[in-house]
Amino acid sequence: MNTRLMFLALGFLLLAGEAVQAQVRQRPASDQRREIVRARREAMAQNRDAMRHRREAMRLRFESLPAEQREFLQALRVARSGIIEQVKAGTLSRQEAREAIRAWVQANRPARPTQ
């Protein structure tokens, strides 16, 4: 009986030791953590730069639009902000807001330029 308990205790200690070693092995070293943090910061900086370039490209595209299309987009922004305020106030559902914006666009869309 005592030998069985001793072997069980010995087996338990061996298994517990392996589990602790497995947990220690999975944890990255401090150099790896530094590298991970550096890579994450670099990716965030790249994302910021990409967003900045996209915004600049959108601004340039907007500025190069014909005056009629520019006015349409500005009026759409104003109409859309009013509809969004109604959704926030609870007077419109999101689906009703989608339909209202689509209806406004259909009613106010400028004619396509002929090429």
Chimera marker file (.cmm) of the C-alpha trace (Angstrom):
<marker_set name="trace">
<marker id="1" x="0.000" y="0.000" z="0.000" r="1" g="1" b="0" radius="0.5"/>
<marker id="2" x="2.735" y="2.463" z="0.948" r="1" g="1" b="0" radius="0.5"/>
<marker id="3" x="4.685" y="1.577" z="-2.195" r="1" g="1" b="0" radius="0.5"/>
<marker id="4" x="1.643" y="2.301" z="-4.344" r="1" g="1" b="0" radius="0.5"/>
<marker id="5" x="1.208" y="5.677" z="-2.711" r="1" g="1" b="0" radius="0.5"/>
<marker id="6" x="4.895" y="6.411" z="-3.147" r="1" g="1" b="0" radius="0.5"/>
<marker id="7" x="4.753" y="5.538" z="-6.871" r="1" g="1" b="0" radius="0.5"/>
<marker id="8" x="1.597" y="7.628" z="-7.308" r="1" g="1" b="0" radius="0.5"/>
<marker id="9" x="3.256" y="10.585" z="-5.593" r="1" g="1" b="0" radius="0.5"/>
<marker id="10" x="6.393" y="10.134" z="-7.707" r="1" g="1" b="0" radius="0.5"/>
<marker id="11" x="4.313" y="9.966" z="-10.916" r="1" g="1" b="0" radius="0.5"/>
<marker id="12" x="2.384" y="13.067" z="-9.903" r="1" g="1" b="0" radius="0.5"/>
<marker id="13" x="5.597" y="14.993" z="-9.262" r="1" g="1" b="0" radius="0.5"/>
<marker id="14" x="7.013" y="13.937" z="-12.623" r="1" g="1" b="0" radius="0.5"/>
<marker id="15" x="3.856" y="15.016" z="-14.451" r="1" g="1" b="0" radius="0.5"/>
<marker id="16" x="3.670" y="18.305" z="-12.562" r="1" g="1" b="0" radius="0.5"/>
<marker id="17" x="7.311" y="19.033" z="-13.391" r="1" g="1" b="0" radius="0.5"/>
<marker id="18" x="6.698" y="18.430" z="-17.102" r="1" g="1" b="0" radius="0.5"/>
<marker id="19" x="3.665" y="20.719" z="-17.055" r="1" g="1" b="0" radius="0.5"/>
<marker id="20" x="5.700" y="23.520" z="-15.458" r="1" g="1" b="0" radius="0.5"/>
<marker id="21" x="8.488" y="23.056" z="-18.020" r="1" g="1" b="0" radius="0.5"/>
<marker id="22" x="5.951" y="23.162" z="-20.855" r="1" g="1" b="0" radius="0.5"/>
<marker id="23" x="4.575" y="26.444" z="-19.540" r="1" g="1" b="0" radius="0.5"/>
<marker id="24" x="8.051" y="27.922" z="-19.192" r="1" g="1" b="0" radius="0.5"/>
<marker id="25" x="8.995" y="26.848" z="-22.728" r="1" g="1" b="0" radius="0.5"/>
<marker id="26" x="5.912" y="28.518" z="-24.209" r="1" g="1" b="0" radius="0.5"/>
<marker id="27" x="6.718" y="31.887" z="-22.709" r="1" g="1" b="0" radius="0.5"/>
<marker id="28" x="8.837" y="33.907" z="-25.122" r="1" g="1" b="0" radius="0.5"/>
<marker id="29" x="12.216" y="35.138" z="-23.984" r="1" g="1" b="0" radius="0.5"/>
<marker id="30" x="12.667" y="38.815" z="-23.217" r="1" g="1" b="0" radius="0.5"/>
<marker id="31" x="14.458" y="39.334" z="-26.558" r="1" g="1" b="0" radius="0.5"/>
<marker id="32" x="11.536" y="37.740" z="-28.367" r="1" g="1" b="0" radius="0.5"/>
<marker id="33" x="9.070" y="39.912" z="-26.473" r="1" g="1" b="0" radius="0.5"/>
<marker id="34" x="11.029" y="43.014" z="-27.410" r="1" g="1" b="0" radius="0.5"/>
<marker id="35" x="11.011" y="41.907" z="-31.028" r="1" g="1" b="0" radius="0.5"/>
<marker id="36" x="7.251" y="41.252" z="-30.893" r="1" g="1" b="0" radius="0.5"/>
<marker id="37" x="6.580" y="44.689" z="-29.389" r="1" g="1" b="0" radius="0.5"/>
<marker id="38" x="8.874" y="46.346" z="-31.945" r="1" g="1" b="0" radius="0.5"/>
<marker id="39" x="7.123" y="44.554" z="-34.819" r="1" g="1" b="0" radius="0.5"/>
<marker id="40" x="3.718" y="45.570" z="-33.459" r="1" g="1" b="0" radius="0.5"/>
<marker id="41" x="4.778" y="49.222" z="-33.184" r="1" g="1" b="0" radius="0.5"/>
<marker id="42" x="6.182" y="49.094" z="-36.698" r="1" g="1" b="0" radius="0.5"/>
<marker id="43" x="2.924" y="47.613" z="-38.029" r="1" g="1" b="0" radius="0.5"/>
<marker id="44" x="0.925" y="50.321" z="-36.274" r="1" g="1" b="0" radius="0.5"/>
<marker id="45" x="3.136" y="53.011" z="-37.812" r="1" g="1" b="0" radius="0.5"/>
<marker id="46" x="2.673" y="51.446" z="-41.251" r="1" g="1" b="0" radius="0.5"/>
<marker id="47" x="-1.097" y="51.409" z="-40.731" r="1" g="1" b="0" radius="0.5"/>
<marker id="48" x="-1.056" y="55.088" z="-39.761" r="1" g="1" b="0" radius="0.5"/>
<marker id="49" x="0.989" y="55.913" z="-42.852" r="1" g="1" b="0" radius="0.5"/>
<marker id="50" x="-1.340" y="53.882" z="-45.075" r="1" g="1" b="0" radius="0.5"/>
<marker id="51" x="-4.390" y="55.662" z="-43.630" r="1" g="1" b="0" radius="0.5"/>
<marker id="52" x="-2.712" y="59.027" z="-44.178" r="1" g="1" b="0" radius="0.5"/>
<marker id="53" x="-1.990" y="58.142" z="-47.819" r="1" g="1" b="0" radius="0.5"/>
<marker id="54" x="-5.570" y="56.935" z="-48.353" r="1" g="1" b="0" radius="0.5"/>
<marker id="55" x="-7.000" y="60.141" z="-46.899" r="1" g="1" b="0" radius="0.5"/>
<marker id="56" x="-4.701" y="62.222" z="-49.081" r="1" g="1" b="0" radius="0.5"/>
<marker id="57" x="-5.686" y="60.216" z="-52.178" r="1" g="1" b="0" radius="0.5"/>
<marker id="58" x="-9.387" y="60.641" z="-51.331" r="1" g="1" b="0" radius="0.5"/>
<marker id="59" x="-8.908" y="64.383" z="-50.855" r="1" g="1" b="0" radius="0.5"/>
<marker id="60" x="-7.136" y="64.693" z="-54.191" r="1" g="1" b="0" radius="0.5"/>
<marker id="61" x="-9.847" y="62.644" z="-55.900" r="1" g="1" b="0" radius="0.5"/>
<marker id="62" x="-12.529" y="64.843" z="-54.350" r="1" g="1" b="0" radius="0.5"/>
<marker id="63" x="-10.764" y="68.009" z="-55.457" r="1" g="1" b="0" radius="0.5"/>
<marker id="64" x="-10.436" y="66.708" z="-59.014" r="1" g="1" b="0" radius="0.5"/>
<marker id="65" x="-14.175" y="65.946" z="-59.335" r="1" g="1" b="0" radius="0.5"/>
<marker id="66" x="-16.374" y="68.205" z="-61.450" r="1" g="1" b="0" radius="0.5"/>
<marker id="67" x="-18.163" y="70.933" z="-59.494" r="1" g="1" b="0" radius="0.5"/>
<marker id="68" x="-21.577" y="69.258" z="-59.871" r="1" g="1" b="0" radius="0.5"/>
<marker id="69" x="-20.357" y="65.992" z="-58.340" r="1" g="1" b="0" radius="0.5"/>
<marker id="70" x="-18.533" y="67.825" z="-55.556" r="1" g="1" b="0" radius="0.5"/>
<marker id="71" x="-21.732" y="69.685" z="-54.635" r="1" g="1" b="0" radius="0.5"/>
<marker id="72" x="-23.641" y="66.390" z="-54.685" r="1" g="1" b="0" radius="0.5"/>
<marker id="73" x="-21.184" y="64.768" z="-52.263" r="1" g="1" b="0" radius="0.5"/>
<marker id="74" x="-21.256" y="67.750" z="-49.915" r="1" g="1" b="0" radius="0.5"/>
<marker id="75" x="-25.071" y="67.752" z="-49.910" r="1" g="1" b="0" radius="0.5"/>
<marker id="76" x="-25.025" y="63.970" z="-49.311" r="1" g="1" b="0" radius="0.5"/>
<marker id="77" x="-22.811" y="64.457" z="-46.260" r="1" g="1" b="0" radius="0.5"/>
<marker id="78" x="-25.246" y="67.004" z="-44.826" r="1" g="1" b="0" radius="0.5"/>
<marker id="79" x="-28.301" y="64.804" z="-45.521" r="1" g="1" b="0" radius="0.5"/>
<marker id="80" x="-26.559" y="61.722" z="-44.157" r="1" g="1" b="0" radius="0.5"/>
<marker id="81" x="-25.551" y="63.480" z="-40.936" r="1" g="1" b="0" radius="0.5"/>
<marker id="82" x="-29.181" y="64.532" z="-40.390" r="1" g="1" b="0" radius="0.5"/>
<marker id="83" x="-30.363" y="60.946" z="-40.908" r="1" g="1" b="0" radius="0.5"/>
<marker id="84" x="-27.665" y="59.628" z="-38.571" r="1" g="1" b="0" radius="0.5"/>
<marker id="85" x="-28.827" y="62.064" z="-35.879" r="1" g="1" b="0" radius="0.5"/>
<marker id="86" x="-32.366" y="60.707" z="-36.265" r="1" g="1" b="0" radius="0.5"/>
<marker id="87" x="-31.045" y="57.154" z="-35.814" r="1" g="1" b="0" radius="0.5"/>
<marker id="88" x="-29.166" y="58.207" z="-32.680" r="1" g="1" b="0" radius="0.5"/>
<marker id="89" x="-32.314" y="59.898" z="-31.359" r="1" g="1" b="0" radius="0.5"/>
<marker id="90" x="-34.267" y="56.702" z="-32.002" r="1" g="1" b="0" radius="0.5"/>
<marker id="91" x="-36.795" y="58.132" z="-34.451" r="1" g="1" b="0" radius="0.5"/>
<marker id="92" x="-35.434" y="55.999" z="-37.324" r="1" g="1" b="0" radius="0.5"/>
<marker id="93" x="-34.222" y="52.423" z="-37.387" r="1" g="1" b="0" radius="0.5"/>
<marker id="94" x="-30.992" y="51.564" z="-39.170" r="1" g="1" b="0" radius="0.5"/>
<marker id="95" x="-32.887" y="49.893" z="-41.997" r="1" g="1" b="0" radius="0.5"/>
<marker id="96" x="-35.129" y="52.948" z="-42.438" r="1" g="1" b="0" radius="0.5"/>
<marker id="97" x="-32.024" y="55.149" z="-42.468" r="1" g="1" b="0" radius="0.5"/>
<marker id="98" x="-30.466" y="53.009" z="-45.222" r="1" g="1" b="0" radius="0.5"/>
<marker id="99" x="-33.612" y="53.318" z="-47.278" r="1" g="1" b="0" radius="0.5"/>
<marker id="100" x="-33.795" y="57.084" z="-46.678" r="1" g="1" b="0" radius="0.5"/>
<marker id="101" x="-30.196" y="57.582" z="-47.805" r="1" g="1" b="0" radius="0.5"/>
<marker id="102" x="-30.751" y="55.424" z="-50.895" r="1" g="1" b="0" radius="0.5"/>
<marker id="103" x="-33.905" y="57.379" z="-51.736" r="1" g="1" b="0" radius="0.5"/>
<marker id="104" x="-32.070" y="60.698" z="-51.295" r="1" g="1" b="0" radius="0.5"/>
<marker id="105" x="-29.233" y="59.539" z="-53.557" r="1" g="1" b="0" radius="0.5"/>
<marker id="106" x="-31.666" y="58.354" z="-56.242" r="1" g="1" b="0" radius="0.5"/>
<marker id="107" x="-33.549" y="61.650" z="-56.117" r="1" g="1" b="0" radius="0.5"/>
<marker id="108" x="-30.482" y="63.916" z="-56.170" r="1" g="1" b="0" radius="0.5"/>
<marker id="109" x="-27.858" y="61.975" z="-58.158" r="1" g="1" b="0" radius="0.5"/>
<marker id="110" x="-26.357" y="64.116" z="-60.924" r="1" g="1" b="0" radius="0.5"/>
<marker id="111" x="-26.399" y="62.834" z="-64.480" r="1" g="1" b="0" radius="0.5"/>
<marker id="112" x="-23.371" y="60.860" z="-65.560" r="1" g="1" b="0" radius="0.5"/>
<marker id="113" x="-21.011" y="62.821" z="-67.763" r="1" g="1" b="0" radius="0.5"/>
<marker id="114" x="-20.974" y="61.759" z="-71.391" r="1" g="1" b="0" radius="0.5"/>
<marker id="115" x="-17.645" y="60.563" z="-72.661" r="1" g="1" b="0" radius="0.5"/>
<link id1="1" id2="2" r="1" g="1" b="0" radius="0.2"/>
<link id1="2" id2="3" r="1" g="1" b="0" radius="0.2"/>
<link id1="3" id2="4" r="1" g="1" b="0" radius="0.2"/>
<link id1="4" id2="5" r="1" g="1" b="0" radius="0.2"/>
<link id1="5" id2="6" r="1" g="1" b="0" radius="0.2"/>
<link id1="6" id2="7" r="1" g="1" b="0" radius="0.2"/>
<link id1="7" id2="8" r="1" g="1" b="0" radius="0.2"/>
<link id1="8" id2="9" r="1" g="1" b="0" radius="0.2"/>
<link id1="9" id2="10" r="1" g="1" b="0" radius="0.2"/>
<link id1="10" id2="11" r="1" g="1" b="0" radius="0.2"/>
<link id1="11" id2="12" r="1" g="1" b="0" radius="0.2"/>
<link id1="12" id2="13" r="1" g="1" b="0" radius="0.2"/>
<link id1="13" id2="14" r="1" g="1" b="0" radius="0.2"/>
<link id1="14" id2="15" r="1" g="1" b="0" radius="0.2"/>
<link id1="15" id2="16" r="1" g="1" b="0" radius="0.2"/>
<link id1="16" id2="17" r="1" g="1" b="0" radius="0.2"/>
<link id1="17" id2="18" r="1" g="1" b="0" radius="0.2"/>
<link id1="18" id2="19" r="1" g="1" b="0" radius="0.2"/>
<link id1="19" id2="20" r="1" g="1" b="0" radius="0.2"/>
<link id1="20" id2="21" r="1" g="1" b="0" radius="0.2"/>
<link id1="21" id2="22" r="1" g="1" b="0" radius="0.2"/>
<link id1="22" id2="23" r="1" g="1" b="0" radius="0.2"/>
<link id1="23" id2="24" r="1" g="1" b="0" radius="0.2"/>
<link id1="24" id2="25" r="1" g="1" b="0" radius="0.2"/>
<link id1="25" id2="26" r="1" g="1" b="0" radius="0.2"/>
<link id1="26" id2="27" r="1" g="1" b="0" radius="0.2"/>
<link id1="27" id2="28" r="1" g="1" b="0" radius="0.2"/>
<link id1="28" id2="29" r="1" g="1" b="0" radius="0.2"/>
<link id1="29" id2="30" r="1" g="1" b="0" radius="0.2"/>
<link id1="30" id2="31" r="1" g="1" b="0" radius="0.2"/>
<link id1="31" id2="32" r="1" g="1" b="0" radius="0.2"/>
<link id1="32" id2="33" r="1" g="1" b="0" radius="0.2"/>
<link id1="33" id2="34" r="1" g="1" b="0" radius="0.2"/>
<link id1="34" id2="35" r="1" g="1" b="0" radius="0.2"/>
<link id1="35" id2="36" r="1" g="1" b="0" radius="0.2"/>
<link id1="36" id2="37" r="1" g="1" b="0" radius="0.2"/>
<link id1="37" id2="38" r="1" g="1" b="0" radius="0.2"/>
<link id1="38" id2="39" r="1" g="1" b="0" radius="0.2"/>
<link id1="39" id2="40" r="1" g="1" b="0" radius="0.2"/>
<link id1="40" id2="41" r="1" g="1" b="0" radius="0.2"/>
<link id1="41" id2="42" r="1" g="1" b="0" radius="0.2"/>
<link id1="42" id2="43" r="1" g="1" b="0" radius="0.2"/>
<link id1="43" id2="44" r="1" g="1" b="0" radius="0.2"/>
<link id1="44" id2="45" r="1" g="1" b="0" radius="0.2"/>
<link id1="45" id2="46" r="1" g="1" b="0" radius="0.2"/>
<link id1="46" id2="47" r="1" g="1" b="0" radius="0.2"/>
<link id1="47" id2="48" r="1" g="1" b="0" radius="0.2"/>
<link id1="48" id2="49" r="1" g="1" b="0" radius="0.2"/>
<link id1="49" id2="50" r="1" g="1" b="0" radius="0.2"/>
<link id1="50" id2="51" r="1" g="1" b="0" radius="0.2"/>
<link id1="51" id2="52" r="1" g="1" b="0" radius="0.2"/>
<link id1="52" id2="53" r="1" g="1" b="0" radius="0.2"/>
<link id1="53" id2="54" r="1" g="1" b="0" radius="0.2"/>
<link id1="54" id2="55" r="1" g="1" b="0" radius="0.2"/>
<link id1="55" id2="56" r="1" g="1" b="0" radius="0.2"/>
<link id1="56" id2="57" r="1" g="1" b="0" radius="0.2"/>
<link id1="57" id2="58" r="1" g="1" b="0" radius="0.2"/>
<link id1="58" id2="59" r="1" g="1" b="0" radius="0.2"/>
<link id1="59" id2="60" r="1" g="1" b="0" radius="0.2"/>
<link id1="60" id2="61" r="1" g="1" b="0" radius="0.2"/>
<link id1="61" id2="62" r="1" g="1" b="0" radius="0.2"/>
<link id1="62" id2="63" r="1" g="1" b="0" radius="0.2"/>
<link id1="63" id2="64" r="1" g="1" b="0" radius="0.2"/>
<link id1="64" id2="65" r="1" g="1" b="0" radius="0.2"/>
<link id1="65" id2="66" r="1" g="1" b="0" radius="0.2"/>
<link id1="66" id2="67" r="1" g="1" b="0" radius="0.2"/>
<link id1="67" id2="68" r="1" g="1" b="0" radius="0.2"/>
<link id1="68" id2="69" r="1" g="1" b="0" radius="0.2"/>
<link id1="69" id2="70" r="1" g="1" b="0" radius="0.2"/>
<link id1="70" id2="71" r="1" g="1" b="0" radius="0.2"/>
<link id1="71" id2="72" r="1" g="1" b="0" radius="0.2"/>
<link id1="72" id2="73" r="1" g="1" b="0" radius="0.2"/>
<link id1="73" id2="74" r="1" g="1" b="0" radius="0.2"/>
<link id1="74" id2="75" r="1" g="1" b="0" radius="0.2"/>
<link id1="75" id2="76" r="1" g="1" b="0" radius="0.2"/>
<link id1="76" id2="77" r="1" g="1" b="0" radius="0.2"/>
<link id1="77" id2="78" r="1" g="1" b="0" radius="0.2"/>
<link id1="78" id2="79" r="1" g="1" b="0" radius="0.2"/>
<link id1="79" id2="80" r="1" g="1" b="0" radius="0.2"/>
<link id1="80" id2="81" r="1" g="1" b="0" radius="0.2"/>
<link id1="81" id2="82" r="1" g="1" b="0" radius="0.2"/>
<link id1="82" id2="83" r="1" g="1" b="0" radius="0.2"/>
<link id1="83" id2="84" r="1" g="1" b="0" radius="0.2"/>
<link id1="84" id2="85" r="1" g="1" b="0" radius="0.2"/>
<link id1="85" id2="86" r="1" g="1" b="0" radius="0.2"/>
<link id1="86" id2="87" r="1" g="1" b="0" radius="0.2"/>
<link id1="87" id2="88" r="1" g="1" b="0" radius="0.2"/>
<link id1="88" id2="89" r="1" g="1" b="0" radius="0.2"/>
<link id1="89" id2="90" r="1" g="1" b="0" radius="0.2"/>
<link id1="90" id2="91" r="1" g="1" b="0" radius="0.2"/>
<link id1="91" id2="92" r="1" g="1" b="0" radius="0.2"/>
<link id1="92" id2="93" r="1" g="1" b="0" radius="0.2"/>
<link id1="93" id2="94" r="1" g="1" b="0" radius="0.2"/>
<link id1="94" id2="95" r="1" g="1" b="0" radius="0.2"/>
<link id1="95" id2="96" r="1" g="1" b="0" radius="0.2"/>
<link id1="96" id2="97" r="1" g="1" b="0" radius="0.2"/>
<link id1="97" id2="98" r="1" g="1" b="0" radius="0.2"/>
<link id1="98" id2="99" r="1" g="1" b="0" radius="0.2"/>
<link id1="99" id2="100" r="1" g="1" b="0" radius="0.2"/>
<link id1="100" id2="101" r="1" g="1" b="0" radius="0.2"/>
<link id1="101" id2="102" r="1" g="1" b="0" radius="0.2"/>
<link id1="102" id2="103" r="1" g="1" b="0" radius="0.2"/>
<link id1="103" id2="104" r="1" g="1" b="0" radius="0.2"/>
<link id1="104" id2="105" r="1" g="1" b="0" radius="0.2"/>
<link id1="105" id2="106" r="1" g="1" b="0" radius="0.2"/>
<link id1="106" id2="107" r="1" g="1" b="0" radius="0.2"/>
<link id1="107" id2="108" r="1" g="1" b="0" radius="0.2"/>
<link id1="108" id2="109" r="1" g="1" b="0" radius="0.2"/>
<link id1="109" id2="110" r="1" g="1" b="0" radius="0.2"/>
<link id1="110" id2="111" r="1" g="1" b="0" radius="0.2"/>
<link id1="111" id2="112" r="1" g="1" b="0" radius="0.2"/>
<link id1="112" id2="113" r="1" g="1" b="0" radius="0.2"/>
<link id1="113" id2="114" r="1" g="1" b="0" radius="0.2"/>
<link id1="114" id2="115" r="1" g="1" b="0" radius="0.2"/>
</marker_set>
